Amino acid sequence: MPPKGKGNGKKKGKGKGKGKGASKETKCRAAAESEPTSHFHFPREIISNILSRLPVKTLLRFRCVSKQWRNLISKPNFIASHFRHSSSLQLSGSSILIGSRHHESNHHVVSLYNPPESVVQVDSPFPCFFPNMYIVGPCHGFICLFNPPWGELITLWNPSMRKYKMVELTDSLPSPGLHFLTSIGMAFDYQHNELLILRIFCVGIMFEVPNHVEVYSSKSGKWKKLKNEMIFHIVEFTCNVIVKGVAYWLVCMPDKFGSRAVFVRFDVGKLVFEKLPSIGRRKKHQYLVELEGSLCMLDWDHKDDCHMDVWVMDDVDGWSKKYSVGPLVGFDRILGCLRNGDIVVKNENGVIFICDPITNSVKENFSIDNSKDESYVVVDYSESLFLIGGMLPVKKQDAQDKLARKKVTRDCLKFLMGQPSEIIIP
């Protein structure tokens, strides 16, 4: 038998000592848990800097680490810092959001491509069976989806956060005979940290009167009519490009010689439109893009050995030619330009190529399965944690609903063509 007081290891004095030691350890652990960065010996600023460079998907998981991390990731300053890092990282390798239509069902399909990964279809909040869907953006990580020609069913969507909001429209209606379409644009007010939607009732080119302009604020959740005295004619359903939260349009403006093509932008601070200097003589096709944080224009003629001029806009010096690329051969259609300067093109077989215009080499290529030709919309996308009030999670559109709509559509077509169908007329 072990001597008394030694074998059981429960001496009175030592037990108290252990109890005190455990108490100190518990206090240290509690202090570390209350401050999640303390046991790493890193200042909060360094932790915030590290976290702001991570993908949104990772940050959404990290919100569960502690209340302090959750609060940090939800702060406006952190969200703004994260978006700046996300935008700068995209210059080296862009995420591409592609809108297309399914070849058989004609449904809208939205896909995401992160080179060199494969193309992934994402769940869109916009009803896939609507006849038309236009895409505006991105603007601060948001995409705006709507139904033309009058800008109905406006949907604000943050794909990285998988949340959306349907925007209620005003009672304003276009005037028959005066307005012939509605153009939608987006902007971001960095001073007030709010997202803006522009809804413009565009007058016909034969009328020399100002357009009706409304602006929606994500902070107030309301529309406001803007005073607009500038006369110009827009022929596109969307703004041509958004650069650093500013929306730009290529428009026709009347002058003493008839009309000429000019560029206008929406001044977020003054809530007015401004005219930009024109380039002068141009080629047949123009495409406004964002290139390395600046407004640029691609200018080219559609022919077998076309060369493309790349122009850049400076607020002081105006437009200047940055470089010319080409010849561009073997491509059927130019889809756009990424912010890092890569050009996105498509060949006659529907394969999409990402090309380096300087070396004239192909960097990546991919295709969208079962998509219609001439249905591509390419968006250079940057992730954002930014959310607005009233957003809901995006739900997967039920496959059974799609099949049901498809069946009804086929039955209606058979009925109209006099073929046997399951439609019963009472």
C-alpha positions in Angstrom: 0.0 0.0 0.0 1.3 3.4 -0.8 2.2 5.7 2.2 -0.7 7.8 3.4 -1.0 11.2 1.7 1.4 10.3 -1.2 -0.4 7.7 -3.4 -3.6 9.6 -4.1 -1.9 12.9 -5.1 -4.5 14.9 -3.2 -2.5 16.8 -0.7 -4.3 19.7 0.7 -1.7 22.2 0.1 -1.0 21.2 -3.5 -4.7 20.9 -4.3 -5.1 24.6 -3.3 -2.1 25.5 -5.4 -3.5 23.8 -8.4 -6.8 25.4 -7.9 -5.1 28.8 -7.9 -3.1 28.0 -11.0 -6.2 26.8 -12.8 -7.9 30.0 -11.8 -5.2 32.1 -13.4 -5.2 30.0 -16.5 -9.0 30.3 -16.8 -8.7 34.1 -16.5 -6.1 34.2 -19.2 -8.2 32.0 -21.5 -11.2 34.2 -20.9 -9.2 37.3 -21.6 -8.0 35.8 -24.9 -11.5 34.8 -25.9 -12.8 38.2 -25.2 -10.2 39.7 -27.5 -9.8 37.2 -30.4 -6.5 38.7 -31.6 -4.7 38.9 -28.3 -3.3 35.4 -28.2 -1.8 36.0 -31.7 0.0 39.1 -30.4 -1.2 41.1 -33.4 -2.7 44.6 -33.2 -6.3 44.9 -34.3 -5.3 47.0 -37.3 -3.1 44.2 -38.7 -5.9 41.6 -38.2 -8.3 44.0 -40.0 -5.8 44.5 -42.8 -5.4 40.7 -43.3 -9.1 40.0 -43.2 -9.9 42.8 -45.7 -7.8 40.9 -48.3 -9.8 37.6 -48.0 -12.6 36.5 -50.3 -16.2 37.1 -49.3 -17.0 33.4 -48.9 -14.1 33.1 -46.4 -15.2 36.2 -44.4 -18.8 34.9 -44.1 -17.4 31.8 -42.4 -15.0 33.9 -40.2 -18.0 35.9 -38.8 -18.6 32.8 -36.6 -15.2 33.0 -34.9 -16.3 35.6 -32.3 -18.6 38.6 -31.8 -15.6 40.9 -32.3 -14.8 39.5 -35.7 -18.4 39.6 -36.7 -18.7 43.2 -35.7 -15.5 44.1 -37.4 -16.5 42.4 -40.7 -19.9 44.3 -40.6 -18.4 47.8 -40.1 -18.7 50.2 -43.1 -15.0 51.1 -42.9 -14.0 47.5 -43.2 -16.5 46.8 -46.0 -15.1 49.8 -47.9 -11.5 48.7 -47.3 -12.3 45.1 -48.4 -13.9 46.4 -51.7 -10.8 48.5 -52.5 -8.6 45.4 -52.0 -11.0 43.3 -54.0 -11.1 45.7 -56.9 -7.3 46.0 -57.0 -6.8 42.2 -56.9 -9.2 41.9 -59.8 -6.8 43.8 -62.0 -4.5 40.7 -62.1 -7.3 38.2 -62.7 -10.9 39.3 -63.2 -14.0 37.4 -62.2 -16.4 37.4 -65.1 -20.2 37.4 -64.8 -21.9 36.1 -68.0 -25.5 36.6 -68.9 -26.9 34.3 -71.6 -30.0 32.5 -72.7 -30.6 28.7 -72.8 -30.8 27.4 -76.3 -33.9 25.3 -75.8 -35.9 26.9 -72.9 -34.9 30.5 -73.8 -34.5 31.1 -70.0 -32.0 33.6 -68.7 -28.9 32.0 -67.3 -26.2 33.8 -65.2 -22.8 32.2 -64.8 -19.6 33.1 -63.0 -16.1 32.4 -64.4 -13.0 32.7 -62.2 -10.0 31.8 -64.4 -8.6 29.2 -64.4 -11.6 27.5 -62.7 -14.6 26.2 -64.7 -17.7 28.1 -65.4 -20.3 27.8 -62.7 -24.0 28.7 -63.0 -25.2 31.0 -60.2 -28.7 31.4 -58.8 -30.2 34.6 -60.0 -33.1 36.4 -58.3 -34.6 37.5 -61.6 -37.4 35.3 -63.0 -35.7 33.2 -65.6 -38.8 32.9 -67.8 -39.3 36.6 -68.3 -39.0 37.6 -71.9 -36.1 40.0 -71.4 -33.5 40.7 -68.8 -30.9 43.4 -69.0 -27.8 43.7 -66.8 -26.4 47.0 -65.4 -23.2 47.1 -63.4 -21.3 46.1 -61.5 -21.4 49.0 -59.1 -19.8 48.5 -55.7 -20.3 44.8 -56.0 -24.0 45.1 -57.0 -25.7 44.1 -60.2 -29.0 45.6 -61.4 -31.4 43.4 -63.3 -34.5 44.7 -65.0 -37.1 44.1 -67.8 -37.1 46.5 -70.8 -38.4 48.7 -72.4 -39.7 50.7 -69.5 -37.3 49.6 -66.7 -39.7 47.3 -64.8 -39.0 44.7 -62.2 -35.8 46.4 -61.1 -33.8 44.0 -58.9 -30.7 44.9 -57.0 -28.4 41.9 -56.5 -25.2 41.2 -54.7 -24.0 37.9 -56.2 -21.2 37.4 -53.7 -23.5 37.8 -50.7 -26.3 36.0 -52.4 -28.9 38.6 -51.5 -31.3 40.8 -53.5 -34.0 43.4 -53.3 -36.9 44.2 -55.6 -37.2 48.0 -56.0 -40.7 49.4 -55.9 -41.3 51.9 -58.8 -42.9 55.3 -58.7 -46.3 56.2 -60.2 -44.5 58.1 -63.0 -45.3 56.7 -66.5 -43.8 57.4 -69.9 -45.7 59.7 -72.1 -47.0 58.0 -75.3 -45.5 59.5 -78.4 -42.8 61.4 -76.4 -40.8 58.7 -74.7 -39.7 55.6 -76.6 -37.6 53.7 -74.0 -36.3 53.8 -70.4 -32.5 53.7 -69.8 -31.2 52.4 -66.4 -27.9 53.3 -64.8 -26.3 52.8 -61.4 -24.0 55.0 -59.3 -22.4 55.0 -55.9 -22.2 58.0 -53.5 -19.0 57.4 -51.5 -19.6 60.4 -49.3 -22.9 59.1 -48.0 -22.2 55.4 -48.6 -25.3 54.8 -50.7 -26.2 53.1 -53.9 -28.2 55.0 -56.6 -30.3 53.8 -59.5 -31.0 56.2 -62.4 -34.2 55.7 -64.4 -34.4 57.9 -67.5 -37.5 58.2 -69.7 -35.8 58.9 -73.0 -37.5 61.2 -75.5 -37.5 60.4 -79.2 -34.8 62.0 -81.4 -37.3 64.2 -83.1 -38.1 66.1 -79.8 -35.7 68.7 -78.3 -36.9 68.5 -74.7 -35.1 67.2 -71.6 -35.5 63.6 -70.5 -37.5 62.7 -67.4 -34.9 61.5 -64.8 -35.6 59.8 -61.4 -33.0 58.6 -58.9 -33.5 55.9 -56.2 -31.5 56.0 -53.0 -30.6 52.8 -51.2 -30.5 54.7 -47.9 -33.9 56.3 -48.0 -35.5 53.5 -50.1 -37.3 56.2 -52.1 -37.3 57.7 -55.6 -36.8 61.4 -56.3 -37.4 63.3 -59.5 -34.3 65.3 -60.6 -34.2 68.6 -62.4 -32.7 68.0 -65.8 -32.2 70.8 -68.3 -29.6 69.1 -70.6 -31.1 67.9 -73.9 -29.7 64.6 -75.2 -31.0 61.4 -76.7 -30.2 57.9 -75.3 -30.8 54.9 -77.6 -29.6 52.2 -75.2 -31.5 50.5 -72.3 -28.5 50.7 -70.0 -25.6 53.1 -69.2 -22.6 52.1 -71.2 -20.1 51.8 -68.3 -19.7 52.6 -64.6 -16.2 53.8 -63.5 -15.5 54.4 -59.8 -19.2 54.7 -59.1 -20.0 57.1 -62.0 -22.3 56.2 -64.8 -21.5 57.1 -68.4 -23.7 57.1 -71.6 -22.9 57.5 -75.3 -25.7 59.9 -76.5 -26.8 62.0 -79.4 -26.9 65.7 -78.7 -28.6 68.2 -81.0 -26.5 71.1 -82.4 -26.7 73.6 -85.2 -25.6 70.9 -87.7 -28.2 68.4 -86.6 -26.9 66.0 -83.9 -23.6 64.5 -82.9 -22.5 61.7 -80.7 -21.1 62.8 -77.3 -20.5 61.3 -73.9 -22.3 62.3 -70.7 -21.8 61.3 -67.1 -23.9 61.6 -64.0 -22.3 63.8 -61.3 -23.2 62.0 -58.0 -22.4 65.0 -55.8 -24.4 67.6 -57.8 -27.1 65.1 -59.1 -26.8 66.5 -62.7 -25.5 65.3 -66.1 -22.3 66.6 -67.5 -21.1 66.6 -71.1 -17.6 65.2 -71.8 -15.2 66.3 -74.6 -15.7 64.3 -77.8 -12.9 62.4 -79.6 -13.7 63.6 -83.1 -13.6 61.3 -86.1 -14.1 57.7 -85.0 -14.4 54.3 -86.5 -17.7 52.4 -86.9 -17.9 50.7 -83.5 -17.3 52.3 -80.1 -17.4 50.5 -76.7 -17.0 52.4 -73.4 -15.0 50.4 -70.8 -13.2 50.8 -67.5 -9.5 50.2 -67.9 -7.2 50.3 -64.8 -9.7 52.6 -63.0 -10.1 55.1 -66.0 -12.8 55.7 -68.6 -11.7 54.2 -71.9 -13.2 53.6 -75.3 -12.5 50.8 -77.8 -12.8 52.0 -81.3 -12.7 49.6 -84.3 -14.1 48.7 -87.7 -15.7 45.3 -88.2 -13.6 43.6 -90.9 -11.4 40.6 -91.3 -8.1 42.3 -90.2 -9.5 44.9 -87.9 -7.3 47.0 -85.7 -8.6 48.4 -82.4 -7.7 51.8 -81.0 -7.8 52.2 -77.2 -8.6 55.8 -76.0 -8.3 57.0 -72.4 -10.2 59.9 -70.8 -8.4 62.4 -68.5 -10.4 65.2 -66.8 -7.6 67.7 -67.6 -6.3 66.6 -71.0 -9.4 65.0 -72.4 -9.2 62.0 -74.7 -5.9 60.6 -75.9 -5.0 57.4 -77.8 -3.3 54.9 -75.4 -2.4 52.3 -77.9 -3.6 50.4 -81.0 -3.9 46.6 -81.1 -4.4 44.1 -83.9 -5.0 42.7 -86.3 -7.8 40.8 -84.5 -8.4 37.7 -86.7 -10.5 34.6 -86.2 -13.1 36.2 -84.0 -16.8 36.8 -84.7 -17.7 39.4 -82.1 -16.0 41.6 -79.5 -17.9 41.2 -76.2 -16.0 43.8 -74.1 -12.8 44.6 -72.2 -11.8 43.7 -68.6 -10.3 46.3 -66.2 -6.8 44.8 -66.6 -6.9 45.5 -70.3 -7.8 42.0 -71.5 -10.2 41.9 -74.4 -13.1 39.4 -74.4 -14.1 38.0 -77.8 -16.2 35.2 -79.3 -15.7 33.1 -82.4 -18.3 31.7 -84.7 -18.5 28.4 -82.7 -19.6 30.2 -79.5 -16.2 29.8 -77.7 -15.3 32.9 -75.6 -11.6 33.9 -75.5 -9.8 36.3 -73.1 -7.0 37.9 -75.0 -4.0 40.0 -74.1 -4.1 42.9 -76.6 -0.4 43.8 -76.1 1.0 40.3 -77.0 -2.0 39.4 -79.1 -2.2 36.0 -77.3 -5.1 34.0 -75.9 -4.9 33.7 -72.1 -8.1 31.7 -71.4 -11.0 30.3 -73.3 -14.3 28.8 -72.2 -17.9 28.3 -73.4 -21.4 28.3 -71.9 -23.2 25.0 -72.6 -26.6 25.1 -74.4 -26.5 28.9 -74.8 -27.9 30.9 -77.7 -25.6 32.7 -80.0 -25.6 36.5 -79.8 -27.0 36.3 -76.2 -23.8 37.0 -74.2 -23.4 39.8 -71.7 -20.0 40.0 -70.0 -19.5 41.8 -66.7 -16.2 42.4 -65.0 -17.2 41.7 -61.4 -15.6 42.5 -58.0 -16.8 41.0 -54.8 -18.3 43.2 -52.0 -19.7 42.8 -48.5 -22.0 45.8 -49.0 -25.7 45.3 -48.3 -28.7 47.6 -48.2 -31.9 47.4 -46.2 -34.6 45.0 -47.1 -32.5 42.4 -48.9 -33.6 38.8 -49.0 -31.6 35.6 -49.7 -31.6 34.3 -53.3 -33.4 31.0 -53.5 -32.8 28.4 -56.2 -35.6 28.6 -58.8 -37.4 25.3 -58.5 -36.7 22.9 -61.3 -40.3 21.6 -61.2 -41.6 25.1 -61.8 -39.3 25.4 -64.8 -40.6 22.2 -66.2 -44.2 23.2 -65.6 -43.7 26.5 -67.4 -42.0 24.8 -70.2 -44.8 22.3 -70.6 -47.5 25.1 -70.6 -45.5 27.0 -73.2 -45.3 24.0 -75.5 -49.0 23.2 -75.0 -49.9 26.8 -75.9 -47.8 26.6 -79.1 -49.4 23.3 -80.1 -52.9 24.8 -79.5 -52.1 27.9 -81.6 -50.8 25.7 -84.4 -53.9 23.4 -84.2 -52.0 20.4 -82.9 -53.3 18.1 -80.1 -52.6 19.5 -76.7 -53.7 19.2 -73.1 -55.3 22.7 -73.0 -59.0 22.5 -72.3 -61.3 25.3 -73.3 -64.4 25.5 -71.1 
